[in-house]
Amino acid sequence: MHSPTLIALAAILAALVTAVLHLVWRFNRHIPGLGFWVLSFLSASVFGASLLVREHMPLVLSVVVAQAGIAVAAYCCFLGGRAYLGLRLPHHGYATAAIVAVVALAVYFTVGHPHPVARFVLSGLVGGVYFLLTAVTLARGGFNKVPARYIFAAMVGFHGAFLLLRPALFGLISAAEAGSDMAQRISQYVALESTVALVMIAFGTLLLTNEHVTTELRHLAEMDSLTNVFNRRAYLTLLDKAISNAQRTRQGLPVLALDLDHFKKINDTWGHSGGDDVLRQFVALAQQCLRKEDVMGRLGGEEFAIFLLNADGQGAEAVAERLRALVETQPLRSDHHAIPVTVSIGVALCTRGDSAETVLKRADAAMYLAKQNGRNRVEVAESPVPI
């Protein structure tokens, strides 16, 4: 292994990765954290370039650029991880102080008291800590659900641990006594690890980018864009799964069919934008009456459906009545105008042999009965054979 060759390879790869990620970010600026990761790889590129030209630079300047480059790269990687998960970004003052302190000590061990080993130890402190913090930040959500996060966390975590432990791994005290041969060997291993880490972290960044895009596409395919609840296809799929589980565990599964009363009149009076406002606010009110495990879907127009996991008929009727009363007593608003709204609700319990379509059909029948009986009411369908 030839250290200058490895350093040159790492610098070229860092520049290429920076260029590729910048292009991806330029056309996908909505991907959280990607901008910080571009800055991270840019800082790594600066670090690599400084190593290539250090013989043509003043030693102090070379040390400052190298120490700051690796520290800023790690900190930007950490910021990217927090931004990707939607977490609050930390105050930059602490990181700035740490980076300035490390750079100042590196300058001291260059000019005031020359000590290459101390500079080598310092170069991994800030970077190692922030790479490990990035790993801890991203390793959440469950490996089966978001494997890309754990793969990325493993990559940056290994690199962070290597930066912090490499002085002990290579026995720097012995290395200093052994002379330039041992120092040369250390530089080869360090350059090789940095090159591999660069490639793997870049790969992990692309995995996270793909995860975000895939999640967005899945969201668009499954969710109603106006109300942000499940669309008809996704809701029926989830209801089928819930019915199978309820029949296996013999637990109750009520289904509510909901329809806003006189919604055509709302559209005719307030326009479609007013109707859209009403639908969004109605969903917000409905979710106030539901638990986290309950599932709501928009079946089309002003028609919605809800299934309540592990609930019985009385509980479902109580939820429906509470929702009906809440909608009646809280007029919805559009363009500062109050719009009175009521809802008719049908409740049906899943029975043996039910499918999503059959139980919804009974809930719909109960809902239409509520409309026939004067609207703004709850009707319960008969369930002759319980689960």
C-alpha positions as CSV (number, residue, x, y, z in Angstrom):
1,M,0.0,0.0,0.0
2,H,1.2,3.4,-0.9
3,S,0.0,6.2,1.3
4,P,0.1,9.1,-1.2
5,T,-1.8,7.0,-3.7
6,L,-4.5,6.2,-1.1
7,I,-4.8,9.8,-0.1
8,A,-5.1,10.9,-3.7
9,L,-7.8,8.2,-4.2
10,A,-9.7,9.4,-1.1
11,A,-9.5,13.0,-2.2
12,I,-10.8,12.2,-5.7
13,L,-13.6,10.0,-4.4
14,A,-14.6,12.7,-1.9
15,A,-14.8,15.3,-4.7
16,L,-16.8,12.9,-6.9
17,V,-19.3,12.1,-4.1
18,T,-19.7,15.8,-3.3
19,A,-20.5,16.5,-6.9
20,V,-23.0,13.7,-7.2
21,L,-24.7,14.5,-3.9
22,H,-24.9,18.2,-4.8
23,L,-26.7,17.3,-8.1
24,V,-29.1,15.1,-6.2
25,W,-29.7,17.9,-3.6
26,R,-30.1,20.5,-6.3
27,F,-33.1,18.7,-7.8
28,N,-34.4,17.3,-4.5
29,R,-34.0,20.1,-2.0
30,H,-37.0,18.8,0.0
31,I,-35.0,15.8,1.2
32,P,-34.2,16.7,4.8
33,G,-30.5,16.6,5.8
34,L,-29.1,16.2,2.3
35,G,-27.8,19.7,2.2
36,F,-25.8,19.1,5.4
37,W,-24.4,15.9,4.0
38,V,-23.2,17.7,0.9
39,L,-21.4,20.1,3.1
40,S,-19.9,17.2,5.0
41,F,-18.5,15.6,1.9
42,L,-17.3,19.0,0.7
43,S,-15.4,19.4,4.0
44,A,-13.9,15.9,3.5
45,S,-12.8,16.9,0.0
46,V,-11.1,20.0,1.4
47,F,-9.4,17.8,4.0
48,G,-8.2,15.4,1.3
49,A,-7.0,18.1,-0.9
50,S,-5.0,19.7,1.9
51,L,-3.2,16.4,2.5
52,L,-2.3,16.2,-1.2
53,V,-0.8,19.7,-1.3
54,R,0.6,20.0,2.2
55,E,4.2,20.0,0.9
56,H,3.4,23.2,-1.0
57,M,1.6,24.9,1.9
58,P,2.9,26.5,5.1
59,L,2.8,23.8,7.8
60,V,0.5,25.8,10.1
61,L,-2.0,26.4,7.4
62,S,-2.0,22.8,6.4
63,V,-2.6,21.7,10.0
64,V,-5.5,24.2,10.4
65,V,-7.2,23.2,7.2
66,A,-6.8,19.5,7.9
67,Q,-8.0,19.7,11.5
68,A,-11.0,21.9,10.7
69,G,-11.9,20.0,7.6
70,I,-12.4,16.6,9.4
71,A,-14.2,18.2,12.4
72,V,-16.6,20.2,10.2
73,A,-17.3,17.1,8.0
74,A,-18.3,15.2,11.1
75,Y,-20.4,18.0,12.5
76,C,-22.3,18.5,9.3
77,C,-22.9,14.7,9.1
78,F,-24.4,15.0,12.6
79,L,-26.6,17.9,11.5
80,G,-27.7,16.0,8.5
81,G,-28.8,13.1,10.6
82,R,-30.9,15.3,13.0
83,A,-32.4,17.2,10.1
84,Y,-33.3,13.9,8.3
85,L,-35.3,12.8,11.3
86,G,-36.9,16.2,11.8
87,L,-35.2,16.8,15.1
88,R,-34.3,20.2,16.4
89,L,-30.8,21.3,15.4
90,P,-28.4,22.0,18.2
91,H,-26.9,25.4,19.0
92,H,-23.8,25.7,16.8
93,G,-21.8,27.5,19.5
94,Y,-20.7,24.3,21.3
95,A,-19.4,22.7,18.1
96,T,-17.7,25.9,17.1
97,A,-16.0,26.2,20.4
98,A,-14.9,22.5,20.3
99,I,-13.5,22.9,16.7
100,V,-11.7,26.1,17.5
101,A,-10.1,24.6,20.7
102,V,-8.9,21.5,18.7
103,V,-7.4,23.7,16.0
104,A,-5.8,26.0,18.5
105,L,-4.2,23.0,20.3
106,A,-3.1,21.6,16.9
107,V,-1.4,24.9,16.1
108,Y,0.3,24.9,19.5
109,F,1.6,21.3,18.9
110,T,2.9,22.5,15.5
111,V,4.6,25.8,16.4
112,G,4.8,26.1,20.2
113,H,5.7,22.6,21.1
114,P,6.0,20.4,17.9
115,H,4.4,17.0,18.6
116,P,3.0,15.1,15.5
117,V,1.5,12.4,17.7
118,A,-0.5,14.9,19.7
119,R,-1.8,16.4,16.4
120,F,-2.8,13.0,15.2
121,V,-4.7,12.3,18.4
122,L,-6.5,15.7,18.2
123,S,-7.5,15.1,14.6
124,G,-9.9,12.3,15.6
125,L,-11.5,13.8,18.8
126,V,-14.2,16.1,17.4
127,G,-14.8,14.0,14.3
128,G,-15.0,10.7,16.3
129,V,-17.5,12.2,18.8
130,Y,-19.8,13.7,16.2
131,F,-19.7,10.6,13.9
132,L,-20.7,8.5,16.9
133,L,-23.5,10.9,17.8
134,T,-24.7,10.7,14.2
135,A,-24.9,6.9,14.6
136,V,-26.8,7.1,17.9
137,T,-29.2,9.7,16.3
138,L,-30.1,7.6,13.3
139,A,-30.3,4.1,14.9
140,R,-34.0,4.3,15.7
141,G,-37.3,3.3,14.1
142,G,-36.8,-0.4,13.9
143,F,-34.4,-2.2,11.6
144,N,-37.2,-4.0,9.7
145,K,-39.0,-0.8,9.0
146,V,-36.1,1.5,8.2
147,P,-33.0,-0.6,7.5
148,A,-31.2,2.2,5.7
149,R,-30.9,4.2,8.9
150,Y,-29.2,1.4,10.7
151,I,-26.8,0.6,7.8
152,F,-25.8,4.3,7.7
153,A,-25.5,4.4,11.5
154,A,-23.3,1.3,11.5
155,M,-21.0,2.9,8.9
156,V,-20.6,6.3,10.6
157,G,-20.4,4.7,14.0
158,F,-17.5,2.4,13.0
159,H,-15.7,5.4,11.4
160,G,-16.2,7.4,14.6
161,A,-15.0,4.7,16.8
162,F,-11.9,4.2,14.6
163,L,-11.1,7.9,14.8
164,L,-11.3,7.8,18.6
165,L,-9.5,4.5,19.1
166,R,-6.8,4.6,16.5
167,P,-4.2,6.1,18.8
168,A,-4.6,3.0,21.1
169,L,-5.0,0.6,18.2
170,F,-1.7,1.6,16.7
171,G,0.2,2.2,20.0
172,L,1.4,5.7,19.2
173,I,3.9,5.8,22.0
174,S,5.6,2.8,20.6
175,A,5.2,4.1,17.1
176,A,7.0,7.4,18.0
177,E,9.9,5.4,19.4
178,A,10.0,3.1,16.4
179,G,10.6,5.8,13.9
180,S,9.4,6.7,10.5
181,D,8.7,3.1,9.4
182,M,6.0,2.6,11.9
183,A,4.6,6.0,11.3
184,Q,4.4,5.2,7.6
185,R,2.6,2.0,8.3
186,I,0.1,3.9,10.5
187,S,-0.5,6.5,7.8
188,Q,-1.3,3.7,5.3
189,Y,-3.9,2.1,7.5
190,V,-5.5,5.4,8.3
191,A,-5.6,6.4,4.6
192,L,-7.1,3.0,3.7
193,E,-9.8,3.2,6.5
194,S,-10.7,6.7,5.5
195,T,-11.1,5.7,1.8
196,V,-13.3,2.8,2.7
197,A,-15.3,4.9,5.2
198,L,-15.8,7.6,2.6
199,V,-17.3,5.2,0.1
200,M,-19.5,3.4,2.6
201,I,-20.8,6.6,4.1
202,A,-21.6,7.9,0.6
203,F,-23.4,4.7,-0.1
204,G,-25.4,5.1,3.2
205,T,-26.3,8.6,2.3
206,L,-27.7,7.5,-1.0
207,L,-29.6,4.7,0.8
208,L,-31.2,7.3,3.1
209,T,-32.1,9.5,0.1
210,N,-33.8,6.5,-1.6
211,E,-35.6,5.7,1.7
212,H,-37.0,9.2,1.8
213,V,-38.1,9.2,-1.8
214,T,-39.7,5.7,-1.4
215,T,-41.5,6.8,1.7
216,E,-42.9,9.9,-0.1
217,L,-44.1,7.7,-3.0
218,R,-45.7,5.3,-0.6
219,H,-47.4,8.2,1.2
220,L,-48.7,9.5,-2.1
221,A,-50.0,6.1,-3.1
222,E,-51.7,5.4,0.2
223,M,-52.8,8.8,1.6
224,D,-55.5,11.2,0.5
225,S,-53.7,14.3,-0.5
226,L,-56.4,16.7,0.8
227,T,-57.1,15.3,4.2
228,N,-54.0,13.2,4.9
229,V,-55.9,10.1,5.9
230,F,-55.8,6.8,4.0
231,N,-57.4,6.7,0.6
232,R,-60.0,4.0,-0.2
233,R,-57.6,1.4,-1.5
234,A,-55.2,1.6,1.4
235,Y,-58.0,1.8,3.9
236,L,-59.7,-1.4,2.6
237,T,-56.4,-3.2,2.6
238,L,-55.8,-2.3,6.3
239,L,-59.4,-3.2,7.1
240,D,-59.0,-6.6,5.6
241,K,-55.9,-7.2,7.7
242,A,-57.7,-6.0,10.8
243,I,-60.6,-8.3,10.2
244,S,-58.3,-11.3,9.8
245,N,-56.6,-10.4,13.1
246,A,-59.9,-9.8,14.9
247,Q,-61.3,-13.2,13.7
248,R,-58.1,-14.9,14.8
249,T,-58.0,-13.3,18.3
250,R,-61.9,-13.1,18.6
251,Q,-61.8,-9.4,19.4
252,G,-64.3,-6.9,18.4
253,L,-63.9,-4.7,15.4
254,P,-66.5,-2.0,14.8
255,V,-66.6,0.0,11.5
256,L,-68.0,3.5,11.2
257,A,-69.3,4.9,7.9
258,L,-69.5,8.7,8.0
259,D,-71.1,11.2,5.5
260,L,-71.3,15.0,5.9
261,D,-74.8,16.2,5.5
262,H,-75.8,18.5,2.6
263,F,-72.2,18.7,1.5
264,K,-73.3,19.7,-2.1
265,K,-74.9,22.8,-0.6
266,I,-71.6,23.7,1.2
267,N,-69.8,23.5,-2.2
268,D,-72.5,25.5,-3.9
269,T,-72.5,28.2,-1.2
270,W,-68.8,28.4,-0.3
271,G,-67.1,27.0,-3.4
272,H,-64.9,24.0,-3.7
273,S,-62.2,25.7,-1.6
274,G,-64.7,26.1,1.2
275,G,-65.6,22.5,0.8
276,D,-62.0,21.5,1.0
277,D,-61.5,23.5,4.2
278,V,-64.5,21.8,5.7
279,L,-63.2,18.3,4.8
280,R,-59.8,19.0,6.3
281,Q,-61.2,20.5,9.6
282,F,-63.7,17.6,9.8
283,V,-60.9,15.1,9.8
284,A,-59.1,17.1,12.4
285,L,-62.2,17.0,14.7
286,A,-62.7,13.3,14.1
287,Q,-59.1,12.5,15.1
288,Q,-59.7,14.2,18.4
289,C,-62.2,11.5,19.2
290,L,-59.9,8.6,18.1
291,R,-57.1,6.7,19.6
292,K,-53.7,6.3,17.9
293,E,-54.5,2.7,16.9
294,D,-57.8,3.6,15.2
295,V,-57.7,4.0,11.4
296,M,-59.6,6.6,9.3
297,G,-59.9,6.7,5.6
298,R,-61.6,8.8,2.9
299,L,-63.6,6.6,0.6
300,G,-64.5,9.4,-1.8
301,G,-66.0,12.9,-1.8
302,E,-67.4,13.6,1.7
303,E,-67.6,9.9,2.7
304,F,-65.2,8.6,5.3
305,A,-64.8,5.3,7.3
306,I,-63.2,4.5,10.6
307,F,-62.4,1.1,12.2
308,L,-61.8,0.9,15.9
309,L,-59.4,-1.8,17.0
310,N,-60.3,-3.9,20.1
311,A,-63.6,-2.2,20.7
312,D,-67.1,-3.4,21.2
313,G,-70.4,-2.1,19.9
314,Q,-71.2,0.1,22.9
315,G,-67.8,1.7,22.7
316,A,-68.1,2.3,19.0
317,E,-71.6,3.9,19.4
318,A,-70.2,6.2,22.1
319,V,-67.3,7.3,19.9
320,A,-69.7,7.9,17.0
321,E,-72.1,9.9,19.2
322,R,-69.2,12.0,20.6
323,L,-67.9,12.7,17.1
324,R,-71.4,13.7,15.9
325,A,-71.9,16.1,18.8
326,L,-68.5,17.6,18.4
327,V,-69.0,18.3,14.7
328,E,-72.5,19.8,15.4
329,T,-71.3,22.1,18.1
330,Q,-68.1,23.4,16.4
331,P,-68.9,25.2,13.1
332,L,-66.0,24.8,10.7
333,R,-64.4,27.9,9.1
334,S,-63.4,29.0,5.6
335,D,-62.1,32.5,4.8
336,H,-63.2,33.7,8.3
337,H,-66.8,32.5,7.7
338,A,-68.4,29.9,10.0
339,I,-69.9,27.0,8.2
340,P,-72.4,24.9,10.2
341,V,-71.8,21.2,9.5
342,T,-73.4,17.9,10.7
343,V,-72.6,14.3,10.0
344,S,-74.6,11.1,9.7
345,I,-72.8,8.0,11.0
346,G,-73.5,4.3,10.6
347,V,-71.9,1.7,12.9
348,A,-71.4,-2.0,12.1
349,L,-69.6,-4.8,13.9
350,C,-67.5,-7.3,12.0
351,T,-69.0,-10.8,11.9
352,R,-67.7,-14.2,11.0
353,G,-66.8,-14.5,7.3
354,D,-66.8,-10.7,6.8
355,S,-64.6,-9.0,4.2
356,A,-63.8,-5.3,4.2
357,E,-66.5,-4.7,1.5
358,T,-69.2,-6.6,3.3
359,V,-68.8,-4.9,6.7
360,L,-68.6,-1.5,5.0
361,K,-71.8,-2.3,3.1
362,R,-73.6,-2.8,6.4
363,A,-72.1,0.3,7.9
364,D,-73.2,2.3,4.8
365,A,-76.7,0.9,5.1
366,A,-76.8,2.1,8.7
367,M,-75.4,5.5,7.7
368,Y,-78.1,5.9,5.0
369,L,-80.7,4.9,7.6
370,A,-79.4,7.8,9.7
371,K,-79.9,10.2,6.8
372,Q,-83.5,8.8,6.2
373,N,-84.3,9.4,9.8
374,G,-83.4,13.1,9.7
375,R,-79.6,13.2,9.4
376,N,-77.1,14.3,12.2
377,R,-77.6,11.1,14.0
378,V,-76.0,7.7,14.7
379,E,-77.5,4.3,13.6
380,V,-76.2,0.9,14.5
381,A,-76.5,-2.0,12.1
382,E,-77.6,-5.4,13.4
383,S,-74.8,-8.0,13.7
384,P,-76.5,-11.4,14.0
385,V,-73.3,-13.5,14.2
386,P,-70.5,-11.9,16.2
387,I,-66.8,-12.7,15.7
